[in-house]
């Protein structure tokens, strides 16, 4: 009886443990994709700011001449 109960509890833990691991793994994958998206957006913003600054400096330089 005890052995049967222990086996049943172990089987239940494996079933639910796998489901929990799947949920956590899915959430981690989603979060990592969101972080990568934010990094890409940040890179685009920095590049746009650098291009705007370079254009401003070129304009100032052309006005001095």
Secondary structure by P-SEA (a helix, b strand, c coil): caaaaaaaaaaaaaaaaaaaaaaaaaaaaaaaaaaaaaaaaaaaaaaaaaaaaaaaaaaaaaaac
